[in-house]
Amino acid sequence: MAQAFAQHRLENGLTIVAEKMAGVRSAAMSIMVPAGAYNDPASRIGSATVLSEWALRGAGDRDSRQLSNHLDTLGLQRSSSASVLYTRFGAAALSARVIDGLPAYADIVRRAKLPEGDFEPSQNLALQALAGLDDDPRHKLLIALRETFWPQPYGRNSMGHKADIAALTADELRKDYAQRYSPNGAIFAIAGDIDLQQVIDLGTQLFADWKAVPLPTVADRPTNKTVHYEEQKSEQTHIGLAYDAVDELHPDYYPARLAVEILSGGMSGRLFTEIREKRALVYSVSASYSSLPGRGAVMGYAGTSNERAQQTLDQFIIELQRLAEGVTGAELDRAKTGLKASTIMSGESTGARAGAIGHDWLIRKRLRTIDEIIREIDSINVDRINAYLATNPAKNFTIAIVGPKQLKLP
């Protein structure tokens, strides 16, 4: 797959990463600013989420309506969200339109108007999203699992806390914008039918004079908690499990990823086969690899009836621990096929590639080609993955449960 990269770090700390993709006419871009849940003010968790909405309501010389009309006229498919580490503003369209929209996005992250009249609507949208979690117990469960497993403040729910969001004021959020929407640590990623030098030149023009300010400092602290139970009257019980895995820079990263694929790679995955098909315990079961800089984890989910909840938890743990006994060549081959297929398919999406190169720079400080990733996957043999599994067994589980009653824990 033909790929060409460019990268350029500005003196203020912002890094431009770009990928020219063959055979596409579109482009997608993502601007990542270092305003995430992890550095939200301690008593105002959810600030980044409210800001990600408020910043779109007018920027530069355009008020909210003018900015929206401008981006609509360009035909940009837009997105914005706050995660644990970053707030992302993204756009995708025909490549020329994305390039034309970049000055407006520079205004959003540098010169948002933050009008008084649009603060409360932005605040209310965040509160409504939180209220909706009561109707989405799976989402609520996974939030609780991350909050319990990851060290704080990296386990924070980026959606925020109701009381914190309700207590926000427009003035303090404007001060927060001035401090955390900063170029030091920011990433501008773009992929598609682009001219690499044009992108570097334009990014430099738009961002080079953006003044860096010191970011808030945060200190890790372990949660010292391994179980979360939340009572919820329901016909279903939702179960989450998490345990430590190697991080993305570890030499055994791909054995870890392939092990998760063997667990949860579609209908042939062990969890689906053993827990759903053979025992009919669940309506949904899965596992995934999750990471933060310097940290990795396997996180699993099962949704089941209340009557089968205890047996589901017990069998889930059995399957996770059984990985240490090793996997077969056939399982590894299926896992490689699945992981390579998803890698290749994402490589054909400009949006996915813009996200991937931004993530690569965040974690690795370098960009990887699709071919490099495929070679890494292909290099793993049965002996290698089984050696990894034997020395990294599933243990020391963090468990989260949302349902009408607590379960007996291992």
N, C-alpha and C positions, 0 to 999 in steps of 0.2 A: 504494500500500500504506500503510494508516494506521499511523503510528508516533508515539509520544510519548516524549520523553526527560526524564530528570532527572539532575543531577549535583551532587555536594556534596563539597567537600574539607574534611576535618577538620584542626584545628590541628596534630595530630601527624603529618600528611603522608599519611594514608590517603585515597583518593578513592573515593566511592560513585558508580557509574554504573548507571542503570536504564533499561529500555525497556519500555513497555507495548505489547503486541502485540494487535491485534484478531483475533478469531476463533479463539483458542486457550483451552484450559482449564488448561494446564500452565504450568510455569515451570522455569527452570534458572538456577543461580547458579554463580559461580566466584570463589573467593578466591585472589588471586595475591600471594604474599609474596616479597620480594626475596632469596630463597635459591636461587641457580642455580649451574650448573657454573662460570660465569665468576668467581664469588667464593668457590668452594670453597677451603679452605686448599690451598696449592700442593702440599703433600705428601700430601693427602687428597682427591684428586679422586674424586668419587662420594659425598661426604658428604651433599649435598642429596638424592640419591636414597635413601639409607638413612634419612635423617630423614623423608622423605615417607611412608615405610611405618611407621616407629616411632611417629610422632606420632599415628597412627590407633589405637594400642593403649592407649586410655584417655586421658581428658581431663576436666578439671573434677572433678566429683564421681563420675564413672563410670569403672569399670575397663574393661579391653578388652572383655570379654563384655557388660557393661552398655551400653557405647557402641554396639557392633555391634547389639545387640538393639534399642536405641532407634531407630537409623537404619533398621533393617529394618522395625520396626513402622510407621514413617512411610512406608514404601514407596519410599524414595529410591534411585534409580539413581546409584551413586557412582563417582567416579573420583579418582585422585590421581597426580601425576607431577612430576618435576623436569625442567626444560628448561635451556637455556643461561642464560636471564635470570631465571626465576622458578620457584617451586614452586606448583602449582595444586591446589586441592582443589575438586572440583565435585560438584554434585548436581542431579538433575532428578526431577520428579514432578508430581502435581497441585499447583497453585500454593499452596494452603493448607498442604500438607505441607512444601513447601520453606521457607515462612516459619516453620513450626513447628520446622524443623531448624536454622535459623540460629544459635540460641544454642549448640548443640552444636558447630557449626563454629567459632564464636568461641572456644570452649574449646580446640579442636584447635590453632588457630594461636597462642593466647595462653597456655594452661594445660595443655599436653600433659603427661601423667604420666611418660612415657619410662621405663617400669618395667625394672629390670635384667634380669628374666627374658625380656623380649621383644626385647632388643637383638640377641642372637645370631641369632634367627630372621629379624629384619629384615635383618641383615647377610648372612645366607646367601641370602636371596631375591635380593639384588643380585648376589651372586657367581654364582648359578645363571643369572640373565639374561645376564650376561657370557659364561658358558660356552656358552650357546645360540647365540652369534654364529657359532661354527664351523659350525653347521648352517644358517646364513642368510647366505651370502656376499654377497648383494645389500645387506643391511643393513650388513654389515661394510665393504663398499666405500663406501657413502654416508657412513658415519662417517669413514672415512679421507679422503674427499674434503673434507669440512667441516674436519677437523683440519688438512689441508694448505692449504686455500684461505683460510679466515678468519684474521685476525690473532688471536694469543693474547692473553687467555684465552678469546676468544669462539668459537674453534674447538674447544674442549674437548668430549669425549664426555660427555654428562650421565650416561650409565650408569656412568662412572667407570673406574678402573684396578684390576685385580685386586689388585695388591700394596698399593695405597693403602687399598682397602676392607678387606682382610684385616688391616691394621695399625690400623684404627680401634679406639678404646676408647669405652665408654659415657660415661665422664666427659668426654672431650674433645668428644663429640658433643652432650652436654647444654649445654656451654659454647657450642658453635656455634649451637644452637637459640636460646639466650638472646641472642646477638648478631645473628643474621640473620633471625629471625622477628620483624620489627619493622614498625611501621606506616608509617615514612617510605619512600615509594615503593610501598606496597602498594595494591592495587586490589580492590575488592569490586564485581563486576559481576553483574547479575541481569536477566533478560528473561522476558516471558511475560504471563500474566493476573494482573497485580499492580496494587496501588494505589501510585503513585509516592511520595506523601507518607508512606505507612505504611512503605515501604522505607527512605526517608531517615531517618525517625524511629527505626526499629528499628536500622538500621546505626549511627546516632549513639549510641544507647543502648549498643550492644554494643561499640563500638570507640573512642569518644571518650576514654576514660580509659586507653587503651593507651599506655604510655610509649615514646617513640621512643629508640633508641640509635644511636650512630654506626655506619654500615655499614662493612665492610672496604673499603679502597681498593684499586683495581687499576689497572694501567697497561697500555695496549696495546703490543704489540710485534709487528712483522710476522714471518711465518713464515720468509721468505727461502727458501722451498722451493716448487717448482712441480710436482714429480713424486713420487708415492708408488707403489711397487711392493711387493706382498706375495705371495710364492710360496704357492700352495695347490694341491695335487694334486687335479685335478678334470677332468671332461669339458667344463666350461664356463669361459669367461673373462668377467669382469665389468669393465666400463670406465666410468669416470666422468670428466666434463669440467665445468669451471667457469670462468666469466670474469665480469668486472665489468659491472654494469648500474647504472642510476640507482636512487637510494633512493626510498622511498615518498612522500617530501615533494617530490620533484622535479617540475617541470611536465610532464616527459615520462614520468611513471610509467605512465599508461595506454597510450601507444604501446609502452612496454616490455612491459607485460602482454599486449597484443594480439599483439605479435611472438612471444612465447612460445606463445600460443594457436595461431598459424599454424604454428609448429613442431610442436606436440604436442597439438593439439586433436582427439583421437580419430582415427578411421580416415582422415579427410581431411587430417590434419596432414602436413607435409612429411616428417618423420622416419619416420613409419609408411609413407607412400607410397613414398618413395625408397629407404629402407634395408631395410624389411621386405618390402613387396609387390613392388617391381620387382626387387630384387637378392637377396631371400631370405637376407639376411646374419644376421638376429637373430631371437630368439624374443620379445624385449622391447626396446623403445626408447622413451624419453620425455625431456622437458625440463620444467623448472618454474622459476618465479621464487622466489627466496629472499631474505629481508631480515633485517637487524638495524637498530637505530636508527642512521640516518646512512649505511647501507651497503645495497647491493643486488647481486644476482648472478643469473645464469642457471646452473642446474645440470642436467646431462644424464646419463642412464644408458643403457647398452646391455648386454644379456646375449646371448652368442653362443657358438658352438662354438670350440674352440681353433684349428681350421683356418681359420676365417673371421675371427679376432680382428683381425689386422692390417688386412685390408680394411675391417672395420667401423670401426675407429678412423679410418682415412684418410677414409672416406666421411662419417662423422659430422662431422669437421672441415670437409669440403667443404660440407656442408649448412648448418652454422652460419655459415660465412663467406659463403655465397651470399645470406644475408639482406640483406647490404649492397647488393646489386644492386637491391633493392626487391621489393615484393609487389604483387599484383593487387587490383583492387577486389573480385573474387569471393572471394579469400582473406580479405580484411579483413571482408567481410560475414559469412562463416562464423565468423570469429573473434569478431566482435561478438555473434553469436547464441549461440555457446557460452559466452562469458564472462557475458553477461546471464542466460542460463538458469541457470548455476551460482550466480550472485548471488541471483536470485529464489528458487531452491530453498532456498538456505541461509537466506534471509530468512523461510522458513516453519518453521524449526526453532528452538525456544527455546534449545537447547544451542548451536547455531551462532551465534545472535545474542548470547548472553551472552559467548561467546568473542570475537566480532567487536567488540563495544563495549569490552570490556576491552583488546583489541589497539589499537583506535582511540585510546583514551585514552593508552595507553603510547606510541604513535608520534606521534599528532597533537595530543594534548591537547584533542580535541573529538570529538563523535560525529557520524556520517554516516548519513543515511537511505538506504534502498535506492534511492529515486527519485534522489537526488543521484548515487549511483554509476552508475546507468543513464544519466543525462544526460552524465556525464563520458565514459562509453564511447561513446555515440552521437556525441559531439562530434569524435571523431577521424576524419579523412578520409585518403585515400590519400597525398596530398601530405605531410600531417603525419607519418604513420608512416614514410614513405620518407625524409623529411628526418632523422628520428631515427636510422633504420638506417644512413644514409650517414655520419652523424657519430659513431655509436657502433658500429663494426663489432666482430664477435667476434674477439678477439685475446688474446694473453698468457694462454694457457690454463693452468689447473692440471689435471693429469691424474692419475687414480688407477687402478690396475689390480690386480685380484686374480685370479690364475690360475697355471697351471703354468710360464709363461715370460714374460719381459719382451718388450714390443713396441718396434718402431722408432718413436721419437717425432719429431714435426715440429720 
